[in-house]
């Protein structure tokens, strides 16, 4: 890193920088200790890069081994450009001091972590147009997003696209199991979030709960909505009372605890609000959940993936209750002696 301190070159026309730290870091503890020991050196190295390329507006960090060196270097480099950056992408959380506020970001794409104290730097919510967060802990509190005027509700006044991919863990690796005790560990009072101009919303969760849906306000119409997770999440979505949806995509998993007719009725209700093409994919793992009947016809189901073993006669009954089915996947099908093959 010493060469950076001696470098006198300057590239004022560089506006985009992609950086990837690669290496065979087998002794993670030693690497993390080095990051702490050389914290000042790493800060100076990031400062030297910022001096050499003073007009960088777009930063992308990728392909990183999960060590503190990457967190620190990436964090320091991003902080050095905090007031100029309009785009920031990172495959890991950033170790960035709270004294730096990213005031000009319009696009943020970042992977978080459940076993790291580093998450996000402070970011002005009002300038963001595109926000994508992956591996988001269920108890993520949204505190890094700030408004020009401190208030209880954080308003994302310019945001058009929001993509949230939850992990099934809390911060510090407590696993969410979906039971009442696990649910009670979630924050009782999360920050209120407001998305007045949102057009595209995509939320993915491996469990049975979308935390942010309980504390968010959305406009009366969303152009594109994608939900991926348990069928229980449809009921949570229904509470939002979004009257109009453009293009709708649901990828839902049935579990043992659901009344399938109630779930299908809720799906029908949500899909009836879509004004464009809807894709509704259902995954069924338990044989007892395959109880489609004329009373539980789901008009909007387009794809069905049955993981359980099922008889050929039952398959025919199911198809008759799904008028718009375009794709059927069967893990195991049984033919009775009287069936024709």
C-alpha positions in Angstrom: 0.0 0.0 0.0 3.0 2.3 0.3 3.1 3.0 -3.4 -0.2 4.7 -3.1 1.2 7.3 -0.7 3.9 8.1 -3.3 1.7 8.2 -6.3 1.3 11.5 -7.9 -0.8 10.6 -10.9 -4.4 11.8 -11.2 -7.2 10.5 -13.3 -9.9 13.2 -13.1 -12.0 11.6 -15.9 -12.6 8.3 -14.0 -16.2 8.2 -12.9 -16.7 4.5 -12.5 -14.6 2.1 -10.4 -15.0 -1.6 -10.0 -12.9 -3.2 -7.3 -12.6 -6.9 -6.1 -10.4 -8.1 -3.4 -9.3 -11.7 -4.1 -7.0 -14.0 -2.2 -6.8 -17.4 -0.4 -7.5 -16.1 3.1 -7.4 -19.3 5.1 -6.5 -17.7 8.5 -9.5 -15.4 8.9 -8.7 -14.5 12.5 -5.2 -13.3 11.5 -6.6 -11.3 8.6 -9.1 -9.6 10.8 -6.4 -8.8 13.3 -4.3 -7.3 10.5 -7.2 -5.1 9.4 -7.5 -3.7 12.9 -3.7 -3.2 13.3 -3.4 -1.5 9.9 -6.6 0.5 10.2 -4.8 3.8 9.7 -2.9 2.5 6.7 -6.1 1.2 5.1 -7.7 4.6 5.6 -4.7 6.3 4.0 -4.8 3.9 1.1 -8.4 4.6 0.4 -7.7 8.3 0.7 -4.9 8.1 -1.8 -7.2 6.3 -4.3 -9.8 9.0 -3.8 -7.2 11.7 -4.5 -6.1 9.9 -7.6 -9.7 9.6 -8.9 -11.5 12.5 -7.3 -14.6 12.4 -9.6 -15.7 8.8 -9.1 -19.5 8.7 -8.9 -20.1 5.0 -9.2 -18.5 2.3 -7.1 -18.9 -1.5 -7.3 -17.3 -3.9 -4.9 -17.5 -7.6 -5.6 -16.1 -11.2 -5.2 -14.8 -10.8 -1.7 -13.8 -13.2 1.0 -15.7 -12.3 4.2 -12.9 -10.7 6.2 -12.5 -7.4 7.9 -9.9 -6.2 5.4 -12.5 -6.1 2.6 -15.1 -4.4 4.9 -12.6 -1.8 5.9 -11.0 -1.0 2.5 -14.4 -0.9 0.8 -15.9 1.1 3.6 -13.1 3.7 3.6 -13.1 4.0 -0.1 -16.9 4.6 -0.2 -16.6 7.1 2.6 -14.0 9.1 0.8 -16.5 9.6 -2.1 -19.6 9.8 0.2 -20.8 13.2 -1.1 -20.2 12.4 -4.8 -21.4 8.8 -5.2 -24.7 8.3 -7.1 -24.3 4.5 -7.4 -22.9 2.0 -4.9 -22.9 -1.8 -5.3 -21.3 -4.1 -2.8 -21.2 -7.9 -2.2 -20.6 -7.4 1.5 -21.5 -4.9 4.3 -19.3 -1.9 4.7 -17.2 -0.8 7.7 -18.0 2.9 7.4 -18.0 5.6 10.1 -21.4 7.1 10.9 -19.8 10.6 10.4 -20.1 10.0 6.7 -23.6 10.5 5.2 -24.2 9.5 1.5 -26.3 12.4 0.4 -26.4 11.8 -3.4 -27.0 8.1 -3.9 -29.7 7.2 -6.4 -28.8 3.5 -6.7 -27.8 1.2 -3.9 -27.3 -2.5 -4.3 -25.8 -4.3 -1.2 -25.6 -7.7 0.5 -25.9 -7.5 4.3 -24.9 -10.1 6.9 -26.3 -11.7 10.0 -22.9 -12.3 11.6 -21.4 -8.9 11.1 -21.6 -5.6 13.1 -21.1 -3.9 9.8 -24.2 -3.3 7.7 -24.9 0.0 6.0 -23.4 3.5 6.2 -25.8 6.4 6.7 -27.7 7.1 3.6 -30.1 9.9 2.6 -33.4 8.1 1.9 -34.9 10.9 -0.2 -32.4 10.7 -3.1 -32.7 6.9 -3.7 -34.4 5.8 -6.9 -33.3 2.1 -6.8 -32.7 0.1 -3.6 -31.8 -3.6 -3.5 -30.8 -5.3 -0.3 -30.0 -9.1 -0.1 -29.4 -11.4 2.9 -31.3 -8.9 5.1 -31.6 -10.0 8.8 -35.2 -10.2 9.9 -34.6 -7.7 12.7 -32.9 -5.1 10.4 -34.1 -1.8 11.8 -33.6 0.5 8.8 -31.8 3.0 11.0 -29.0 3.7 8.4 -31.6 5.5 6.2 -32.0 9.1 7.3 -34.2 12.0 6.3 -33.1 15.6 6.0 -35.4 16.5 8.8 -35.4 13.9 11.7 -38.9 12.3 12.0 -40.4 9.0 13.1 -41.4 8.1 9.5 -38.6 7.7 6.9 -39.8 8.9 3.5 -38.2 7.4 0.4 -39.5 10.3 -1.7 -37.9 9.4 -5.0 -37.7 5.6 -4.8 -39.2 3.8 -7.8 -37.8 0.2 -7.3 -37.4 -1.7 -4.1 -35.9 -5.3 -3.9 -35.6 -6.9 -0.5 -34.3 -10.5 0.0 -34.6 -11.6 3.6 -32.4 -14.2 5.3 -33.9 -16.6 7.9 -31.7 -15.2 10.7 -31.5 -12.3 13.0 -28.4 -10.2 13.5 -25.8 -12.3 15.3 -27.1 -15.5 13.8 -30.2 -16.2 15.9 -32.3 -18.4 13.6 -35.9 -17.5 13.0 -38.0 -20.6 13.2 -41.5 -19.1 12.7 -42.9 -20.0 16.1 -44.3 -17.5 18.5 -41.2 -17.3 20.7 -39.1 -16.6 17.6 -41.5 -14.0 16.3 -41.5 -12.2 19.7 -37.8 -11.6 19.3 -38.4 -9.2 16.4 -38.5 -5.5 17.2 -41.9 -4.5 18.6 -41.6 -1.0 17.1 -39.7 -0.8 13.8 -39.3 2.5 12.0 -42.2 3.6 9.9 -41.3 3.6 6.2 -43.1 5.5 3.4 -42.7 4.8 -0.3 -45.0 7.3 -2.1 -43.7 6.8 -5.6 -42.8 3.1 -5.6 -43.5 1.4 -8.9 -41.7 -2.0 -8.6 -41.7 -3.9 -5.4 -40.0 -7.3 -4.9 -39.8 -9.1 -1.5 -38.4 -12.5 -0.9 -38.4 -14.3 2.4 -37.5 -18.0 3.3 -39.8 -18.0 6.3 -43.4 -16.9 7.0 -43.0 -13.2 7.6 -42.2 -10.0 5.8 -41.2 -7.7 8.6 -41.2 -4.5 6.5 -44.8 -5.0 5.4 -46.0 -4.3 8.9 -44.4 -0.8 9.0 -44.6 0.5 5.4 -47.0 2.7 3.5 -47.3 2.2 -0.3 -49.2 4.2 -3.0 -52.6 3.1 -4.3 -51.1 1.5 -7.3 -47.9 -0.5 -7.9 -46.8 -1.3 -11.5 -44.9 -4.5 -10.6 -45.2 -6.7 -7.5 -43.2 -9.9 -6.9 -43.5 -11.9 -3.7 -41.6 -15.1 -2.9 -42.2 -17.1 0.3 -44.8 -19.0 2.3 -48.4 -18.8 1.3 -49.1 -17.2 4.7 -47.5 -14.0 3.3 -50.5 -13.5 1.1 -52.6 -12.6 4.1 -50.0 -10.1 5.3 -50.0 -8.5 1.9 -53.8 -8.3 1.9 -53.6 -6.0 4.9 -51.8 -3.4 2.9 -55.0 -2.7 0.9 -53.2 -1.9 -2.4 -56.2 -1.6 -4.7 -54.4 -1.7 -8.0 -51.4 -3.8 -9.1 -50.0 -3.9 -12.6 -47.9 -7.0 -13.2 -48.1 -9.5 -10.4 -45.8 -12.4 -9.7 -46.3 -14.8 -6.8 -44.0 -17.7 -5.9 -45.6 -19.4 -2.9 -45.0 -22.5 -0.8 -47.7 -24.4 1.0 -46.8 -25.8 4.4 -48.5 -28.1 6.8 -50.4 -25.5 8.8 -52.6 -24.1 6.1 -56.2 -24.4 5.1 -55.6 -24.6 1.4 -59.1 -23.3 0.5 -58.6 -20.2 2.6 -55.2 -19.6 1.1 -56.5 -20.0 -2.5 -59.3 -17.6 -1.7 -56.7 -15.0 -0.5 -54.6 -15.5 -3.7 -57.7 -15.0 -5.8 -58.4 -11.8 -4.0 -54.9 -10.4 -4.5 -54.8 -11.5 -8.2 -58.1 -9.9 -8.9 -56.4 -6.5 -8.4 -53.8 -7.1 -11.1 -54.5 -5.3 -14.4 -51.8 -7.1 -16.5 -50.4 -10.6 -16.8 -50.1 -12.5 -13.5 -47.8 -15.4 -12.7 -48.8 -17.5 -9.8 -46.5 -20.4 -8.9 -47.4 -22.8 -6.1 -45.1 -25.3 -4.5 -46.7 -28.1 -2.5 -44.5 -30.5 -0.4 -47.0 -32.3 1.8 -49.5 -34.8 0.3 -52.3 -33.6 2.7 -52.0 -30.1 1.2 -53.1 -31.4 -2.2 -56.7 -31.0 -1.5 -58.0 -28.9 -4.4 -61.7 -29.1 -4.8 -64.4 -27.3 -6.8 -64.9 -25.1 -3.7 -61.3 -24.0 -3.8 -60.8 -23.3 -7.5 -57.9 -20.9 -7.9 -58.6 -19.1 -11.2 -55.2 -17.4 -11.3 -52.7 -20.3 -10.7 -50.5 -20.6 -13.7 -47.7 -22.9 -12.4 -47.9 -25.8 -10.0 -45.0 -27.8 -8.6 -46.1 -30.9 -6.6 -43.2 -32.4 -4.7 -45.2 -35.1 -3.0 -46.2 -38.4 -4.6 -49.6 -38.2 -6.1 -51.9 -40.5 -8.1 -52.7 -39.9 -11.7 -56.4 -39.6 -11.0 -55.7 -36.9 -8.4 -53.6 -35.0 -11.0 -56.6 -34.9 -13.4 -58.9 -33.6 -10.7 -56.4 -30.8 -9.8 -56.0 -29.7 -13.5 -59.8 -29.4 -13.7 -59.8 -26.8 -10.9 -57.0 -24.7 -12.4 -58.3 -23.2 -15.6 -55.2 -21.1 -16.4 -52.6 -23.7 -15.5 -49.8 -23.5 -18.1 -47.0 -25.5 -16.3 -47.2 -28.6 -14.1 -44.2 -30.2 -12.4 -44.6 -33.6 -10.7 -41.9 -35.2 -8.5 -43.6 -38.5 -8.3 -46.8 -39.9 -9.9 -48.5 -43.2 -9.2 -50.6 -45.0 -11.8 -53.3 -47.4 -10.6 -53.8 -50.7 -12.4 -56.8 -49.3 -14.2 -55.1 -46.2 -15.5 -54.1 -45.9 -19.1 -50.5 -44.8 -19.7 
